């Protein structure tokens, strides 16, 4: 697994009441970061510094790759639930044509539509629970009936509004239907109980049997079985429906490959051109061996300034961690900031050798670890609107071990978070004392970026599986364990004097900001994102609570960390930072052992003991305190607009960039320009 998301509890932003849409960036040069606020969400803009000074060919390359990044948007909607496209397009039709836009019901429909856009479907992007309309079934029925049939997606429902309503009203309103996009609850059939569209009419047992029959324990370079297909049982037969040209999602994939082919004509060098052409071949064939060949070419392309991710990559949306969601990010290297990640990657062997894990699980020779700081130029699919701040790819263990990996920190995204958060009162409310507030104010932007660098560059790239261990041996617990492993690696080394020696941290005290931030978030403040009474489901949140709760419990004898009351409020207090680092090292050693040996039972025990259950009383307190700050716990982004400039011969002479679109404008434009799939796929 390879994405790191920002811990929003430190970088949270003020949620002003009453403002539905912000103005576009001002003409006086003052960039307006906030684009919209609704429900528990805030949408931001990000700047693309340095784009205007790029050579024309690199601008064109970014433009073509950006168009490819937008063409797969509908794929993700459909992957998240098979009714998402129908619901989204129905809501958009109502939004554009309903006559009474001032009514309270219409405003509630608008908010619901914005949530659907943000989450790429009807399930919360992070918690994966279904969110429900605040308007009534009666209003929705009336709105559909009042909408011109030409605007509604009726072609999948025999051109009948009644049949359309009969199909989607239960999906939207029924509290017992499609309740979780990704279910990881122990003891349940994770496939049957998950609402994603990766499987149809099959059970978890049938999925296991289908893919286990394909695996060869002697194959040292296995493909990622099931990565790019939907598994279906029809008339008693189970088969895969591949996502490729001529297969499932073909209409969108054909558009993606069209833009990739144009990108290949302006590639920076022959190696990058080979990478793009290999990805095109993969999209056309659906062959997972070709995907591995593409991944190896991609990881070895270290000289191109412009880079991209495009395809079926991450498997967080599948409770078994096999099927991949579609995503894309287009970027170019931040040359100055990359100097720090080059220092880290250049010392990768030192970090591996000095890791506190058992020598059996260490890489004797760390190969091909590259890291850079990037400027995101376009976000798409599962990177949009919610956006990672760091990525490490490829995910294939054997490719990582034999050919290396690429790690990136997306600094213009973290910069946007930082610039948008000023004086919101969060630290004053949740930090124990002025000492901790000063630590956070002085160091957290630096330490957060360094932790991301370490997490992506070295954490995910460290260690090795024993030869006989299957990459998916930990099943539903694999994502949590992998994210915990990478986080622990970063935390352990953030406190090492080596980072000060290398010039990555300003002094020996700076790491304490990251330790305090992490424990405060893992023990308390991330609970603001969970509904009262619910357990933790999302892998990154599970990982953070696992680490924090384990450290709290195992350091109790020496009072390393405690939850202390002051004026009726609970706070995190770290009494011994160095002993906390020792505990982090011990947990890292155990989690690496679990990963390397494929110890499913140990993974299950660790996750179920520390990562899932929530302290109900503390949860209630955190929610109440957070509510008084009027902050939005979740953030995402809209993209800039790229516009080609043509000469009289139709040749592109420049690519201009604008930031003046608001959230609704962008979502409706994307729906019009980049919507190629049928509503039923």
DOTI-436345 format. One line per field, with one value per residue (C-alpha): residue number from 1; residue in three letters; x, y, z. Coordinates in pm, whole numbers, always signed. Each point is the difference from the previous one (the first is absolute). Layout:
DOTI-436345
k NUM/...
r ala/...
px X/...
py Y/...
pz Z/...
//
This chain:
DOTI-436345
k 1/2/3/4/5/6/7/8/9/10/11/12/13/14/15/16/17/18/19/20/21/22/23/24/25/26/27/28/29/30/31/32/33/34/35/36/37/38/39/40/41/42/43/44/45/46/47/48/49/50/51/52/53/54/55/56/57/58/59/60/61/62/63/64/65/66/67/68/69/70/71/72/73/74/75/76/77/78/79/80/81/82/83/84/85/86/87/88/89/90/91/92/93/94/95/96/97/98/99/100/101/102/103/104/105/106/107/108/109/110/111/112/113/114/115/116/117/118/119/120/121/122/123/124/125/126/127/128/129/130/131/132/133/134/135/136/137/138/139/140/141/142/143/144/145/146/147/148/149/150/151/152/153/154/155/156/157/158/159/160/161/162/163/164/165/166/167/168/169/170/171/172/173/174/175/176/177/178/179/180/181/182/183/184/185/186/187/188/189/190/191/192/193/194/195/196/197/198/199/200/201/202/203/204/205/206/207/208/209/210/211/212/213/214/215/216/217/218/219/220/221/222/223/224/225/226/227/228/229/230/231/232/233/234/235/236/237/238/239/240/241/242/243/244/245/246/247/248/249/250/251/252/253/254/255/256/257/258/259/260/261/262/263/264/265/266/267/268/269/270/271/272/273/274/275/276/277/278/279/280/281/282/283/284/285/286/287/288/289/290/291/292/293/294/295/296/297/298/299/300/301/302/303/304/305/306/307/308/309/310/311/312/313/314/315/316/317/318/319/320/321/322/323/324/325/326/327/328/329/330/331/332/333/334/335/336/337/338/339/340/341/342/343/344/345/346/347/348/349/350/351/352/353/354/355/356/357/358/359/360/361/362/363/364/365/366/367/368/369/370/371/372/373/374/375/376/377/378/379/380/381/382/383/384/385/386/387/388/389/390/391/392/393/394/395/396/397/398/399/400/401/402/403/404/405/406/407/408/409/410/411/412/413/414/415/416/417/418/419/420/421/422/423/424/425/426/427/428/429/430/431/432/433/434/435/436/437/438/439/440/441/442/443/444/445/446/447/448/449/450/451/452/453/454/455/456/457/458/459/460/461/462/463/464/465/466/467/468/469/470/471/472/473/474/475/476/477/478/479/480/481/482/483/484/485/486/487/488/489/490/491/492/493/494/495/496/497/498/499/500/501/502/503/504/505/506/507/508/509/510/511/512/513/514/515/516/517/518/519/520/521/522/523/524/525/526/527/528/529/530/531/532/533/534/535/536/537/538/539/540/541/542/543/544/545/546/547/548/549/550/551/552/553/554/555/556/557/558/559/560/561/562/563/564/565/566/567/568/569/570/571/572/573/574/575/576/577/578/579/580/581/582/583/584/585/586/587/588/589/590/591/592/593/594/595/596/597/598/599/600/601/602/603/604/605/606/607/608/609/610/611/612/613/614/615/616/617/618/619/620/621/622/623/624/625/626/627/628/629/630/631/632/633/634/635/636/637/638/639/640/641/642/643/644/645/646/647/648/649/650/651/652/653/654/655/656/657/658/659/660/661/662/663/664/665/666/667/668/669/670/671/672/673/674/675/676/677/678/679/680/681
r unk/unk/unk/unk/unk/unk/unk/unk/unk/unk/unk/unk/unk/unk/unk/unk/unk/unk/unk/unk/unk/unk/unk/unk/unk/unk/unk/unk/unk/unk/unk/unk/unk/unk/unk/unk/unk/unk/unk/unk/unk/unk/unk/unk/unk/unk/unk/unk/unk/unk/unk/unk/unk/unk/unk/unk/unk/unk/unk/unk/unk/unk/unk/unk/unk/unk/unk/unk/unk/unk/unk/unk/unk/unk/unk/unk/unk/unk/unk/unk/unk/unk/unk/unk/unk/unk/unk/unk/unk/unk/unk/unk/unk/unk/unk/unk/unk/unk/unk/unk/unk/unk/unk/unk/unk/unk/unk/unk/unk/unk/unk/unk/unk/unk/unk/unk/unk/unk/unk/unk/unk/unk/unk/unk/unk/unk/unk/unk/unk/unk/unk/unk/unk/unk/unk/unk/unk/unk/unk/unk/unk/unk/unk/unk/unk/unk/unk/unk/unk/unk/unk/unk/unk/unk/unk/unk/unk/unk/unk/unk/unk/unk/unk/unk/unk/unk/unk/unk/unk/unk/unk/unk/unk/unk/unk/unk/unk/unk/unk/unk/unk/unk/unk/unk/unk/unk/unk/unk/unk/unk/unk/unk/unk/unk/unk/unk/unk/unk/unk/unk/unk/unk/unk/unk/unk/unk/unk/unk/unk/unk/unk/unk/unk/unk/unk/unk/unk/unk/unk/unk/unk/unk/unk/unk/unk/unk/unk/unk/unk/unk/unk/unk/unk/unk/unk/unk/unk/unk/unk/unk/unk/unk/unk/unk/unk/unk/unk/unk/unk/unk/unk/unk/unk/unk/unk/unk/unk/unk/unk/unk/unk/unk/unk/unk/unk/unk/unk/unk/unk/unk/unk/unk/unk/unk/unk/unk/unk/unk/unk/unk/unk/unk/unk/unk/unk/unk/unk/unk/unk/unk/unk/unk/unk/unk/unk/unk/unk/unk/unk/unk/unk/unk/unk/unk/unk/unk/unk/unk/unk/unk/unk/unk/unk/unk/unk/unk/unk/unk/unk/unk/unk/unk/unk/unk/unk/unk/unk/unk/unk/unk/unk/unk/unk/unk/unk/unk/unk/unk/unk/unk/unk/unk/unk/unk/unk/unk/unk/unk/unk/unk/unk/unk/unk/unk/unk/unk/unk/unk/unk/unk/unk/unk/unk/unk/unk/unk/unk/unk/unk/unk/unk/unk/unk/unk/unk/unk/unk/unk/unk/unk/unk/unk/unk/unk/unk/unk/unk/unk/unk/unk/unk/unk/unk/unk/unk/unk/unk/unk/unk/unk/unk/unk/unk/unk/unk/unk/unk/unk/unk/unk/unk/unk/unk/unk/unk/unk/unk/unk/unk/unk/unk/unk/unk/unk/unk/unk/unk/unk/unk/unk/unk/unk/unk/unk/unk/unk/unk/unk/unk/unk/unk/unk/unk/unk/unk/unk/unk/unk/unk/unk/unk/unk/unk/unk/unk/unk/unk/unk/unk/unk/unk/unk/unk/unk/unk/unk/unk/unk/unk/unk/unk/unk/unk/unk/unk/unk/unk/unk/unk/unk/unk/unk/unk/unk/unk/unk/unk/unk/unk/unk/unk/unk/unk/unk/unk/unk/unk/unk/unk/unk/unk/unk/unk/unk/unk/unk/unk/unk/unk/unk/unk/unk/unk/unk/unk/unk/unk/unk/unk/unk/unk/unk/unk/unk/unk/unk/unk/unk/unk/unk/unk/unk/unk/unk/unk/unk/unk/unk/unk/unk/unk/unk/unk/unk/unk/unk/unk/unk/unk/unk/unk/unk/unk/unk/unk/unk/unk/unk/unk/unk/unk/unk/unk/unk/unk/unk/unk/unk/unk/unk/unk/unk/unk/unk/unk/unk/unk/unk/unk/unk/unk/unk/unk/unk/unk/unk/unk/unk/unk/unk/unk/unk/unk/unk/unk/unk/unk/unk/unk/unk/unk/unk/unk/unk/unk/unk/unk/unk/unk/unk/unk/unk/unk/unk/unk/unk/unk/unk/unk/unk/unk/unk/unk/unk/unk/unk/unk/unk/unk/unk/unk/unk/unk/unk/unk/unk/unk/unk/unk/unk/unk/unk/unk/unk/unk/unk/unk/unk/unk/unk/unk/unk/unk/unk/unk/unk/unk/unk/unk/unk/unk/unk/unk/unk/unk/unk/unk/unk/unk/unk/unk/unk/unk/unk/unk/unk/unk/unk/unk/unk/unk
px +0/+138/-196/+46/-275/+45/-84/-259/-23/+305/-59/-374/-160/-266/-342/-179/-373/-235/+241/-90/+256/+311/+90/+265/+360/+19/+153/+227/+218/-149/-66/-331/+48/-350/-237/-304/-125/-290/-88/+327/+208/+206/+125/+327/+198/+369/+256/+243/+314/+255/-240/+17/+379/+8/+106/-288/+40/-21/-311/-155/+95/-168/-308/-38/+60/-247/-270/+68/-27/-353/-136/-15/-220/-315/+193/+54/-364/-108/+262/-122/-358/-185/-276/+227/-4/-378/-44/+258/-138/-357/+100/+189/-304/-220/+257/+20/-372/-205/-195/-11/+369/-74/-196/+145/-41/+197/+279/+13/+16/+285/+195/-62/+121/+314/+68/-49/+249/+252/-19/-33/-324/-254/+243/+222/+343/+181/-233/-164/-342/-296/-114/-369/-199/-156/-280/-296/-80/-311/+200/+246/-285/-161/+332/+65/-352/+48/+331/+10/+47/+270/+228/-58/+195/-303/+158/+94/-353/-220/-50/-227/+29/-198/+247/+291/-152/-83/+365/+186/-227/+77/+371/-2/-240/-14/+209/+46/+116/+360/+86/+380/+213/+282/-89/+286/-198/+130/-221/-199/+21/+206/-98/-376/-21/+206/-183/+281/-34/+305/-201/-345/-189/+310/+93/+331/+64/-62/+237/+273/-47/+1/+327/+174/-38/+204/+289/+327/+199/+319/-55/+243/-145/-377/-242/-248/-288/-338/+141/-181/-325/-343/-74/-347/-204/-255/-196/+219/+323/+255/+207/+190/-118/+320/+31/+160/-61/-275/-93/-167/+45/+121/-161/+195/+323/-2/-4/+284/+215/-77/+158/+285/+83/+17/+218/+242/+66/+143/+174/+315/+217/-17/-28/-307/-149/+48/-178/-302/-18/+22/-293/-197/+76/-125/-325/-55/+74/-90/+300/+138/+343/+3/-97/+306/+217/-144/+60/+366/+51/-176/+205/+323/-89/+191/+107/-331/-114/-368/-148/-341/-205/-292/-186/-144/+245/-116/-210/-140/-352/+1/-29/+226/+256/-1/-211/+144/-180/+78/+211/+233/+233/+214/+301/+344/+304/+60/+374/+91/-218/+107/+349/-126/-159/+314/+191/-245/+5/+377/+25/-262/+243/+105/-363/-69/+310/-79/-368/-106/-155/+137/+286/-193/-252/+244/+108/+367/+17/-247/-57/-143/-145/-73/-180/-97/-218/-253/-239/-340/-138/-318/-193/-240/-197/+81/+238/-280/-156/+151/+372/+297/+305/+241/+17/+232/-27/-8/-185/+131/+238/+227/+33/+86/+259/+162/-42/-75/-274/-83/-110/-141/-106/-256/+116/-231/-288/+145/+79/-363/-112/+248/-82/-374/+28/+67/-116/-287/+38/+55/+337/-113/-299/+174/+370/+91/+195/+176/+310/-176/-163/+340/+143/-277/+20/+377/+55/-309/+6/+361/-43/-322/+179/+298/-231/-169/+341/+106/-338/-7/+366/+131/-295/-186/+328/+159/+8/-80/-242/+132/+14/-303/-232/-282/-28/-366/+46/-138/-321/-231/+263/+274/-64/-4/+317/+181/-94/+100/+334/+74/-118/+207/+310/-42/-70/+294/+251/-147/+145/+342/+291/+87/-272/+160/+343/-138/-151/-357/-116/+114/+79/-41/-330/-194/-112/-206/-252/-66/-21/-245/-208/-13/-103/-259/-151/+17/-139/-253/-53/-48/-314/-168/-32/-204/-369/-82/-47/+206/+327/+304/-10/+244/+351/+198/-210/+29/+374/+32/-215/+180/+337/-125/-201/+278/+257/-239/-64/+353/+153/-242/+243/+250/-270/+148/-325/-321/-346/-31/-299/+9/-310/-218/+173/+224/+348/+294/+315/+333/+227/+297/+60/+306/-181/-282/+250/+113/-360/-46/+308/-137/-334/+172/+200/-317/-200/+286/+10/-375/+35/+309/-138/-357/-124/-373/-105/+248/-111/-363/+67/+197/-254/-309/+151/+131/-127/-374/-189/-63/-15/-362/+38/+316/-157/-297/+227/+218/-304/-146/+324/+67/-352/+55/+290/-218/+265/-44/+178/+43/+168/+34/+96/-115/+240/+136/-109/+249/-75/+203/+87/+5/+160/-161/+114/-169/+328/+21/+226/-64/-206/-154/-115/-298/-140/-332/-241/-211/-90/-345/+120/+283/-214/-264/+264/+164/-341/-54/+348/+131/-302/+23/-141/-350/-164/-11/+333
py +0/+332/+309/+230/+243/+309/-15/+275/+53/+222/+161/+57/+313/+240/-82/+330/-32/+97/+10/-257/+103/+213/+257/-80/+101/+375/+217/+173/-310/-129/-367/-125/-358/-84/-83/-142/-127/-238/-286/-112/+95/+288/+27/+185/+122/-73/+203/-143/+209/-24/-111/+327/-23/-359/-59/-27/-375/-67/+219/-196/-328/+109/+113/-330/-208/+221/-68/-374/+50/+135/-259/-279/+187/-204/-325/+73/+96/-334/-197/+148/-115/-113/+260/+299/+123/-27/+192/+266/+65/+12/+252/+209/+5/+121/+258/+150/+5/+14/+327/+85/+25/+207/-265/-172/-342/+111/+133/-337/-175/+232/-95/-369/+36/+178/-286/-252/+192/+22/-368/-130/-162/-40/-128/+221/+18/-79/-185/-188/+16/+95/+357/+78/+281/+255/+58/-236/-279/+196/+306/-209/-176/+334/+141/-295/+18/+373/-53/-20/-366/+93/+96/-312/-328/-202/-214/-266/-13/-48/+378/+8/+253/-235/-283/+236/+109/-356/-93/+286/+119/-309/+35/+361/-18/-357/-31/-375/+2/+62/+144/-30/+33/-193/-228/-138/-119/-322/-303/+134/-93/+298/-33/-44/+279/+258/+233/+47/-119/-228/-319/-123/-306/-153/-70/+57/-376/-16/+292/-172/-328/+172/+184/-267/-233/+246/+44/-189/-7/-50/+313/+265/+271/-42/+241/+189/-242/+166/+352/+124/-192/-52/-355/-121/-317/-52/-319/-177/+99/+238/+213/+330/+301/+188/+378/+70/+123/-225/-114/+156/+381/+0/+334/+183/-196/+80/+371/-50/-176/+271/+263/-230/-47/+378/+19/-252/+239/+262/-232/+146/-295/-349/-165/+203/-70/-373/+36/+169/-248/-294/+139/+36/-365/-103/+193/-163/-356/-6/-233/+19/-112/+310/+204/-136/+86/+351/+32/-99/+251/+268/-56/+20/+332/+230/+273/+140/+310/-54/-321/-154/-282/-127/-325/-263/+37/-3/-272/+175/-18/-381/-158/-283/+243/-138/+217/+344/+331/+228/+305/+254/+279/+209/+177/+145/+2/+279/+17/+192/-191/-333/+51/-115/-319/-73/+15/-250/-239/+31/-131/-275/-281/+166/+27/-362/-127/+192/-93/-169/-296/-354/-39/-276/+256/+268/+51/-86/+239/+281/+48/+284/+210/+338/+288/+347/+290/+75/+270/-147/+137/-206/-239/-269/-307/-126/+294/+252/+195/-162/+0/-187/+198/-283/-303/-301/-235/-261/-221/-334/-137/-180/+306/+213/-251/-59/+337/+253/+253/+365/+216/+349/+270/+236/+327/+245/-196/+10/+367/+67/-170/+205/+333/-57/-71/+309/+62/-247/-71/-374/-21/+220/-229/-339/+47/-52/+323/+290/-218/-236/+289/+159/-332/-30/+362/-14/-341/-191/+108/-116/-320/-97/+26/-196/-269/-24/-29/-278/-176/-10/-23/-238/-132/-165/-89/-162/-365/-311/-290/-348/-195/-218/+283/+116/+381/-14/-240/+255/+43/+266/+102/+49/+368/+99/-195/+144/+359/-54/-142/+307/+245/-171/+5/+374/+65/-208/+181/+347/-11/-116/+244/-112/+233/+299/-112/-17/+347/-124/+122/+324/-146/-296/+128/+40/-365/+47/+201/-303/-237/+222/+64/-370/-112/+275/-99/-376/+4/+280/+250/-230/-119/+320/-168/-295/-3/-71/-372/-107/-190/+101/-150/+196/-151/+321/+88/-355/+16/+323/-120/-334/+171/+258/-244/-260/+260/+130/-347/-137/+315/+14/-159/+282/+263/+78/+143/+72/+143/+270/+210/+377/+209/-293/-51/-286/+65/-205/+43/-151/-35/-170/+46/-227/-289/+56/-40/-333/-119/+107/-203/-306/+24/+54/-320/-198/+141/-67/-359/-36/+140/-205/-328/+59/-62/+52/-89/+243/+274/-68/+10/+324/+180/-124/+76/+351/+139/-55/+72/+355/+135/+121/+260/+151/-8/+204/+253/+48/+48/+262/+195/-13/+114/+326/+87/-14/-186/-234/-329/-102/+191/-47/+198/+128/+15/+297/+48/-45/+172/-50/+305/-67/+182/+54/-347/-171/-70/+37/+292/+8/-152/+251/-78/+147/-46/+184/-295/-86/-350/-29/+145/-252/-299/+87/+66/-335/-170/+156/-43/-320/-226/-290/-305/-136/+13/-381/-172
pz +0/-95/+94/+294/+94/+210/+369/-22/+373/+1/-338/+44/-132/+115/-137/-42/+30/-277/-297/-264/-263/+31/-255/-260/+79/+27/-269/+251/+20/+325/-69/+140/+118/+120/-287/+182/+337/+68/+235/+164/-305/-129/-356/-61/-298/-48/-189/-256/+54/-278/-273/-194/-35/-131/-361/-248/-54/+373/+21/-286/+165/+324/-193/-190/+313/+189/-256/+42/+377/-36/-243/+258/+248/-73/+49/+368/+53/-146/+194/+327/-61/-311/+51/+56/-359/-21/+324/-86/-348/+133/+266/-255/-229/+285/+108/-348/-81/+325/+2/+373/+90/+308/+188/+306/-160/-305/+222/+175/-337/-99/+312/-62/-361/+117/+238/-281/-215/+283/+97/-357/+103/+278/+264/+212/-163/+327/+233/-295/+172/-217/+57/-34/-161/+234/-252/-12/-243/-93/-101/-198/-183/-83/-119/-231/-140/-69/-182/-377/-93/-250/+289/+211/-33/-103/-272/+253/+143/-304/-31/+302/+281/+220/-52/+60/+331/+105/-55/+166/+283/+214/-80/+120/+295/+134/+318/-48/-363/-117/+340/-25/-311/+170/+290/+208/+300/+149/-52/-297/-366/-112/-365/+42/+259/-195/-240/-252/-360/-14/+47/-96/+128/+163/+360/+176/-6/-375/-59/+200/-185/-341/+52/+208/-297/-209/+239/-32/+322/-201/-210/+127/-225/+29/-162/+217/-47/-42/-2/-313/-18/+146/+118/-93/+43/-273/-65/+255/-175/+156/-234/-18/-196/-87/+6/-337/-352/-134/+350/+301/+13/-362/-91/+272/-50/-372/+91/+248/-259/-257/+224/+101/-368/-40/+314/-151/-291/+239/+248/+153/-106/-149/+342/+92/-342/+62/+336/-159/-288/+242/+199/-324/-83/+343/-42/-339/+112/+369/+44/+355/-119/-219/+306/+182/-300/+2/+377/-37/-282/+204/+315/-200/-164/+235/-241/-125/+183/-84/+140/+48/+150/-206/+39/+233/+287/+362/+161/+309/-147/-2/+347/-122/-141/-356/-233/-77/-31/-293/+77/-155/+101/-234/+147/-52/+223/+251/-57/+314/+248/-153/+142/+341/-135/-198/+328/+150/-296/-24/+355/-46/+78/+327/+110/-96/+180/+320/+13/+327/-187/-14/-250/-177/-117/-116/-358/-35/-293/-42/-372/-201/+280/-156/+163/-105/+97/-269/-105/-82/-326/-36/+225/-118/+103/+349/+54/-43/+166/+315/-68/+146/+110/-77/-228/-20/-297/-143/+245/-130/+262/-244/-224/+302/+118/-340/-171/+273/+51/-49/+291/-20/+240/-157/+149/-178/+152/+352/-60/-90/+321/+202/-164/+38/+373/+204/+354/+18/+373/-40/+170/+286/+57/-12/+86/+366/+60/-165/-25/-240/-188/-54/-121/-257/-110/-44/-156/-115/-366/-28/+201/-182/-335/+128/+140/-338/-168/+238/-17/-380/-95/+266/+200/-285/-167/+304/+105/-197/-2/+66/-329/+73/+108/-227/-40/+107/+292/+249/-200/+147/+256/-257/-75/+369/+76/-302/+83/+364/-114/-213/+268/+270/-220/-47/+369/+116/-217/+46/+353/-120/+20/-353/-131/+170/-123/-357/+34/-36/+341/+164/+345/+235/+139/-325/-23/+316/-202/-221/+298/+181/-311/-80/+349/+37/-332/+48/+353/-28/-275/-299/+181/-117/-341/+127/+81/+363/+59/-301/-6/-205/-349/-219/-18/+62/+304/+132/-45/+199/+290/+1/+49/+251/+214/-2/+113/+268/+140/-25/+146/+292/+248/-53/-59/-340/-138/+185/-50/+265/+105/+40/+70/-99/-337/-112/-139/-121/+206/-108/+303/-164/-371/-16/+167/-244/-283/+150/+6/-362/-92/+181/-179/-334/+54/+74/-290/-241/+129/-58/-353/-88/+132/-116/+354/-52/+356/+156/-240/+87/+374/-19/-218/+182/+342/-64/-330/-25/+322/+114/+357/-3/+277/-150/-344/+121/+169/-309/-225/+235/+32/-372/-89/+190/-232/-314/-199/-295/+77/-365/-280/-373/-307/-334/-292/-190/-361/-284/-329/-319/-208/-376/-290/-341/-110/+293/+180/+378/+90/+375/+280/+238/+353/+187/+352/-28/-9/+303/+118/-158/-329/-19/+90/-257/-266/+67/-19/-341/-148/+159/+41/-245/+178/+3/+340/+15/-74
//
